[in-house]
Amino acid sequence: MKLGKTLGATLIASALLAAISGCQKQEGPAERAGKELDKTVEKAGQQIEKAGDRIQDAAKGDKK
């Protein structure tokens, strides 16, 4: 009897996982482009921050 309940719970859990994974939306071209744009903006922000640090260091007389 205990084996039957365990097996039933396992089957239900497996069915729920399969249903959830099947519901995930595929990325479209606009979403992929948006993600690439986010990465580009992030990289540009990092470069601007580095440049700002270099300018501050140069103003203080430090060289890196």
MMTF fields as JSON, N, C-alpha, C and O atoms, coordinates in Angstrom:
{
  "mmtfVersion": "1.0.0",
  "mmtfProducer": "UNKNOWN",
  "numBonds": 255,
  "numAtoms": 256,
  "numGroups": 64,
  "numChains": 1,
  "numModels": 1,
  "chainsPerModel": [1],
  "groupsPerChain": [64],
  "chainIdList": ["A"],
  "bondAtomList": [4, 2, 8, 6, 12, 10, 16, 14, 20, 18, 24, 22, 28, 26, 32, 30, 36, 34, 40, 38, 44, 42, 48, 46, 52, 50, 56, 54, 60, 58, 64, 62, 68, 66, 72, 70, 76, 74, 80, 78, 84, 82, 88, 86, 92, 90, 96, 94, 100, 98, 104, 102, 108, 106, 112, 110, 116, 114, 120, 118, 124, 122, 128, 126, 132, 130, 136, 134, 140, 138, 144, 142, 148, 146, 152, 150, 156, 154, 160, 158, 164, 162, 168, 166, 172, 170, 176, 174, 180, 178, 184, 182, 188, 186, 192, 190, 196, 194, 200, 198, 204, 202, 208, 206, 212, 210, 216, 214, 220, 218, 224, 222, 228, 226, 232, 230, 236, 234, 240, 238, 244, 242, 248, 246, 252, 250],
  "bondOrderList": [1, 1, 1, 1, 1, 1, 1, 1, 1, 1, 1, 1, 1, 1, 1, 1, 1, 1, 1, 1, 1, 1, 1, 1, 1, 1, 1, 1, 1, 1, 1, 1, 1, 1, 1, 1, 1, 1, 1, 1, 1, 1, 1, 1, 1, 1, 1, 1, 1, 1, 1, 1, 1, 1, 1, 1, 1, 1, 1, 1, 1, 1, 1],
  "groupList": [{"groupName": "MET", "atomNameList": ["N", "CA", "C", "O"], "elementList": ["N", "C", "C", "O"], "formalChargeList": [0, 0, 0, 0], "bondAtomList": [1, 0, 2, 1, 3, 2], "bondOrderList": [1, 1, 2], "singleLetterCode": "M", "chemCompType": "L-PEPTIDE LINKING"}, {"groupName": "LYS", "atomNameList": ["N", "CA", "C", "O"], "elementList": ["N", "C", "C", "O"], "formalChargeList": [0, 0, 0, 0], "bondAtomList": [1, 0, 2, 1, 3, 2], "bondOrderList": [1, 1, 2], "singleLetterCode": "K", "chemCompType": "L-PEPTIDE LINKING"}, {"groupName": "LEU", "atomNameList": ["N", "CA", "C", "O"], "elementList": ["N", "C", "C", "O"], "formalChargeList": [0, 0, 0, 0], "bondAtomList": [1, 0, 2, 1, 3, 2], "bondOrderList": [1, 1, 2], "singleLetterCode": "L", "chemCompType": "L-PEPTIDE LINKING"}, {"groupName": "GLY", "atomNameList": ["N", "CA", "C", "O"], "elementList": ["N", "C", "C", "O"], "formalChargeList": [0, 0, 0, 0], "bondAtomList": [1, 0, 2, 1, 3, 2], "bondOrderList": [1, 1, 2], "singleLetterCode": "G", "chemCompType": "PEPTIDE LINKING"}, {"groupName": "THR", "atomNameList": ["N", "CA", "C", "O"], "elementList": ["N", "C", "C", "O"], "formalChargeList": [0, 0, 0, 0], "bondAtomList": [1, 0, 2, 1, 3, 2], "bondOrderList": [1, 1, 2], "singleLetterCode": "T", "chemCompType": "L-PEPTIDE LINKING"}, {"groupName": "ALA", "atomNameList": ["N", "CA", "C", "O"], "elementList": ["N", "C", "C", "O"], "formalChargeList": [0, 0, 0, 0], "bondAtomList": [1, 0, 2, 1, 3, 2], "bondOrderList": [1, 1, 2], "singleLetterCode": "A", "chemCompType": "L-PEPTIDE LINKING"}, {"groupName": "ILE", "atomNameList": ["N", "CA", "C", "O"], "elementList": ["N", "C", "C", "O"], "formalChargeList": [0, 0, 0, 0], "bondAtomList": [1, 0, 2, 1, 3, 2], "bondOrderList": [1, 1, 2], "singleLetterCode": "I", "chemCompType": "L-PEPTIDE LINKING"}, {"groupName": "SER", "atomNameList": ["N", "CA", "C", "O"], "elementList": ["N", "C", "C", "O"], "formalChargeList": [0, 0, 0, 0], "bondAtomList": [1, 0, 2, 1, 3, 2], "bondOrderList": [1, 1, 2], "singleLetterCode": "S", "chemCompType": "L-PEPTIDE LINKING"}, {"groupName": "CYS", "atomNameList": ["N", "CA", "C", "O"], "elementList": ["N", "C", "C", "O"], "formalChargeList": [0, 0, 0, 0], "bondAtomList": [1, 0, 2, 1, 3, 2], "bondOrderList": [1, 1, 2], "singleLetterCode": "C", "chemCompType": "L-PEPTIDE LINKING"}, {"groupName": "GLN", "atomNameList": ["N", "CA", "C", "O"], "elementList": ["N", "C", "C", "O"], "formalChargeList": [0, 0, 0, 0], "bondAtomList": [1, 0, 2, 1, 3, 2], "bondOrderList": [1, 1, 2], "singleLetterCode": "Q", "chemCompType": "L-PEPTIDE LINKING"}, {"groupName": "GLU", "atomNameList": ["N", "CA", "C", "O"], "elementList": ["N", "C", "C", "O"], "formalChargeList": [0, 0, 0, 0], "bondAtomList": [1, 0, 2, 1, 3, 2], "bondOrderList": [1, 1, 2], "singleLetterCode": "E", "chemCompType": "L-PEPTIDE LINKING"}, {"groupName": "PRO", "atomNameList": ["N", "CA", "C", "O"], "elementList": ["N", "C", "C", "O"], "formalChargeList": [0, 0, 0, 0], "bondAtomList": [1, 0, 2, 1, 3, 2], "bondOrderList": [1, 1, 2], "singleLetterCode": "P", "chemCompType": "L-PEPTIDE LINKING"}, {"groupName": "ARG", "atomNameList": ["N", "CA", "C", "O"], "elementList": ["N", "C", "C", "O"], "formalChargeList": [0, 0, 0, 0], "bondAtomList": [1, 0, 2, 1, 3, 2], "bondOrderList": [1, 1, 2], "singleLetterCode": "R", "chemCompType": "L-PEPTIDE LINKING"}, {"groupName": "ASP", "atomNameList": ["N", "CA", "C", "O"], "elementList": ["N", "C", "C", "O"], "formalChargeList": [0, 0, 0, 0], "bondAtomList": [1, 0, 2, 1, 3, 2], "bondOrderList": [1, 1, 2], "singleLetterCode": "D", "chemCompType": "L-PEPTIDE LINKING"}, {"groupName": "VAL", "atomNameList": ["N", "CA", "C", "O"], "elementList": ["N", "C", "C", "O"], "formalChargeList": [0, 0, 0, 0], "bondAtomList": [1, 0, 2, 1, 3, 2], "bondOrderList": [1, 1, 2], "singleLetterCode": "V", "chemCompType": "L-PEPTIDE LINKING"}],
  "groupTypeList": [0, 1, 2, 3, 1, 4, 2, 3, 5, 4, 2, 6, 5, 7, 5, 2, 2, 5, 5, 6, 7, 3, 8, 9, 1, 9, 10, 3, 11, 5, 10, 12, 5, 3, 1, 10, 2, 13, 1, 4, 14, 10, 1, 5, 3, 9, 9, 6, 10, 1, 5, 3, 13, 12, 6, 9, 13, 5, 5, 1, 3, 13, 1, 1],
  "groupIdList": [1, 2, 3, 4, 5, 6, 7, 8, 9, 10, 11, 12, 13, 14, 15, 16, 17, 18, 19, 20, 21, 22, 23, 24, 25, 26, 27, 28, 29, 30, 31, 32, 33, 34, 35, 36, 37, 38, 39, 40, 41, 42, 43, 44, 45, 46, 47, 48, 49, 50, 51, 52, 53, 54, 55, 56, 57, 58, 59, 60, 61, 62, 63, 64],
  "secStructList": [7, 2, 2, 2, 2, 2, 2, 2, 2, 2, 2, 2, 2, 2, 2, 2, 2, 2, 2, 2, 2, 2, 6, 7, 7, 7, 7, 7, 2, 2, 2, 2, 2, 2, 2, 2, 2, 2, 2, 2, 2, 2, 2, 2, 2, 2, 2, 2, 2, 2, 2, 2, 2, 2, 2, 2, 2, 2, 2, 2, 6, 7, 7, 7],
  "xCoordList": [0.822, 0.0, 0.874, 0.588, 1.941, 2.835, 3.55, 3.766, 3.912, 4.581, 3.666, 4.123, 2.413, 1.45, 1.313, 1.226, 1.293, 1.186, 2.443, 2.366, 3.595, 4.863, 4.95, 5.359, 4.566, 4.594, 3.624, 3.947, 2.445, 1.457, 1.948, 1.776, 2.556, 3.09, 4.215, 4.325, 5.048, 6.145, 5.607, 6.122, 4.589, 3.988, 3.353, 3.484, 2.674, 2.053, 3.116, 2.978, 4.177, 5.257, 5.921, 6.238, 6.129, 6.732, 5.841, 6.329, 4.534, 3.602, 3.592, 3.538, 3.643, 3.682, 4.96, 4.913, 6.085, 7.347, 7.333, 7.811, 6.79, 6.704, 5.795, 6.088, 4.693, 3.766, 4.403, 4.247, 5.118, 5.761, 6.842, 6.927, 7.666, 8.742, 8.182, 8.802, 7.044, 6.436, 5.799, 5.538, 5.546, 4.89, 5.858, 5.425, 7.148, 8.094, 8.053, 8.062, 8.009, 7.9, 9.265, 10.291, 9.259, 10.482, 10.791, 9.885, 12.086, 12.494, 12.305, 12.64, 11.765, 11.64, 12.828, 13.679, 12.899, 14.034, 14.121, 15.221, 12.993, 13.024, 13.59, 14.341, 13.234, 13.752, 15.254, 15.991, 15.709, 17.151, 17.896, 18.965, 17.336, 17.973, 18.014, 19.003, 16.967, 16.937, 17.996, 18.629, 18.191, 19.216, 20.606, 21.458, 20.839, 22.131, 22.36, 23.472, 21.307, 21.406, 21.736, 22.55, 21.117, 21.41, 22.878, 23.52, 23.412, 24.819, 25.727, 26.705, 25.401, 26.216, 26.213, 27.26, 25.056, 24.947, 25.724, 26.384, 25.653, 26.39, 27.898, 28.603, 28.384, 29.812, 30.235, 31.296, 29.401, 29.72, 29.767, 30.637, 28.853, 28.85, 30.115, 30.657, 30.589, 31.824, 33.014, 33.889, 33.047, 34.146, 34.123, 35.174, 32.941, 32.815, 33.28, 33.935, 32.938, 33.366, 34.89, 35.501, 35.498, 36.96, 37.594, 38.583, 37.022, 37.559, 37.442, 38.357, 36.335, 36.167, 37.202, 37.737, 37.486, 38.518, 39.885, 40.653, 40.182, 41.479, 41.58, 42.638, 40.481, 40.488, 40.721, 41.482, 40.065, 40.271, 41.711, 42.314, 42.253, 43.634, 44.595, 45.565, 44.314, 45.172, 45.067, 46.063, 43.907, 43.725, 44.487, 44.949, 44.611, 45.348, 46.845, 47.631, 47.244, 48.652, 49.115, 50.303, 48.213, 48.554, 48.555, 47.778, 49.437, 49.434, 49.282, 49.895, 48.453, 48.245, 48.675, 48.586],
  "yCoordList": [-1.185, 0.0, 1.26, 2.221, 1.245, 2.396, 2.596, 3.73, 1.502, 1.564, 2.21, 2.997, 1.884, 2.452, 3.96, 4.689, 4.43, 5.867, 6.591, 7.673, 5.992, 6.593, 6.649, 7.66, 5.566, 5.514, 6.53, 7.194, 6.652, 7.62, 9.051, 9.875, 9.348, 10.695, 11.005, 12.132, 10.022, 10.198, 10.469, 11.332, 9.743, 9.951, 11.338, 12.006, 11.76, 13.088, 14.178, 15.142, 14.02, 15.008, 15.059, 16.14, 13.908, 13.862, 14.543, 15.268, 14.309, 14.93, 16.445, 17.179, 16.916, 18.367, 18.985, 20.053, 18.341, 18.859, 18.909, 19.871, 17.882, 17.856, 18.97, 19.603, 19.21, 20.274, 21.642, 22.496, 21.861, 23.158, 23.417, 24.522, 22.424, 22.632, 22.836, 23.519, 22.268, 22.439, 23.799, 24.202, 24.513, 25.817, 26.976, 28.113, 26.711, 27.807, 28.374, 27.648, 29.71, 30.423, 30.485, 30.704, 30.293, 30.421, 31.898, 32.711, 32.237, 33.617, 33.959, 33.179, 35.134, 35.618, 36.491, 36.753, 36.944, 37.767, 39.094, 39.584, 39.675, 40.946, 40.765, 41.612, 39.678, 39.43, 39.151, 39.62, 38.398, 38.143, 39.438, 39.671, 40.287, 41.571, 42.443, 43.138, 42.414, 43.19, 42.73, 43.55, 41.433, 40.904, 41.311, 41.67, 41.258, 41.681, 43.172, 43.589, 43.961, 45.393, 45.636, 46.504, 44.882, 45.0, 44.707, 45.42, 43.654, 43.305, 44.421, 44.773, 44.979, 46.037, 47.274, 47.88, 47.646, 48.823, 48.591, 49.503, 47.383, 47.055, 47.19, 47.768, 46.654, 46.747, 48.206, 48.615, 48.982, 50.401, 51.13, 51.974, 50.816, 51.429, 51.105, 51.964, 49.884, 49.498, 50.261, 50.7, 50.419, 51.152, 52.626, 53.223, 53.203, 54.604, 54.758, 55.739, 53.792, 53.838, 53.752, 54.473, 52.874, 52.768, 54.074, 54.528, 54.674, 55.939, 57.022, 57.828, 57.045, 58.019, 57.824, 58.795, 56.568, 56.283, 56.768, 57.331, 56.553, 56.997, 58.516, 59.071, 59.179, 60.646, 61.151, 62.096, 60.519, 60.916, 60.667, 61.494, 59.526, 59.222, 60.229, 60.662, 60.594, 61.549, 62.924, 63.642, 63.285, 64.571, 64.599, 65.654, 63.445, 63.354, 63.231, 63.409, 62.924, 62.761, 61.322, 61.056, 60.389, 58.966, 58.459, 58.92, 57.5, 56.875, 55.385, 54.782, 54.787, 53.324, 52.737, 51.524],
  "zCoordList": [0.0, 0.0, 0.0, -0.714, 0.808, 0.876, -0.464, -0.893, -1.115, -2.408, -3.454, -4.284, -3.411, -4.356, -4.182, -5.17, -2.957, -2.7, -3.162, -3.743, -2.902, -3.313, -4.831, -5.403, -5.47, -6.927, -7.521, -8.506, -6.932, -7.413, -7.25, -8.148, -6.108, -5.876, -6.849, -7.332, -7.139, -8.089, -9.492, -10.203, -9.88, -11.207, -11.32, -12.346, -10.271, -10.279, -10.35, -11.103, -9.561, -9.573, -10.948, -11.443, -11.559, -12.897, -13.929, -14.796, -13.835, -14.773, -14.603, -15.589, -13.361, -13.122, -13.672, -14.283, -13.469, -14.003, -15.528, -16.128, -16.14, -17.6, -18.106, -19.12, -17.4, -17.815, -17.665, -18.537, -16.573, -16.342, -17.379, -17.914, -17.672, -18.64, -20.042, -20.857, -20.334, -21.649, -21.84, -22.973, -20.762, -20.84, -21.03, -21.217, -20.986, -21.111, -22.516, -23.511, -22.564, -23.828, -24.518, -23.873, -25.813, -26.591, -26.818, -27.005, -26.799, -27.045, -28.513, -29.404, -28.736, -30.091, -30.45, -29.6, -31.689, -32.116, -31.36, -31.106, -31.003, -30.286, -28.875, -28.392, -28.226, -26.877, -26.915, -26.048, -27.905, -28.039, -28.313, -27.75, -29.179, -29.474, -28.225, -27.987, -27.44, -26.199, -25.218, -24.553, -25.123, -24.225, -24.699, -23.886, -26.0, -26.547, -26.286, -25.96, -26.43, -26.158, -24.686, -24.369, -23.794, -22.366, -22.083, -21.312, -22.709, -22.511, -23.009, -22.349, -24.177, -24.764, -23.88, -23.654, -23.386, -22.519, -21.227, -20.729, -20.685, -19.459, -19.681, -18.854, -20.802, -21.111, -21.297, -20.826, -21.982, -22.185, -20.848, -20.634, -19.958, -18.629, -17.862, -17.166, -17.98, -17.305, -17.878, -17.132, -19.188, -19.816, -19.408, -19.172, -19.328, -18.905, -17.459, -17.109, -16.637, -15.233, -15.127, -14.339, -15.918, -15.928, -16.389, -15.813, -17.427, -17.93, -16.86, -16.692, -16.145, -15.069, -13.974, -13.438, -13.64, -12.639, -13.115, -12.335, -14.379, -14.924, -14.9, -14.602, -15.212, -15.185, -13.765, -13.551, -12.802, -11.402, -10.967, -10.282, -11.367, -11.015, -11.665, -11.044, -12.916, -13.609, -12.93, -12.842, -12.463, -11.792, -10.462, -10.027, -9.832, -8.57, -8.79, -7.859, -10.023, -10.35, -10.318, -10.503, -10.09, -10.104, -11.532, -12.368, -11.805, -13.137, -12.966, -12.085, -13.823, -13.793, -15.098, -15.288]
}
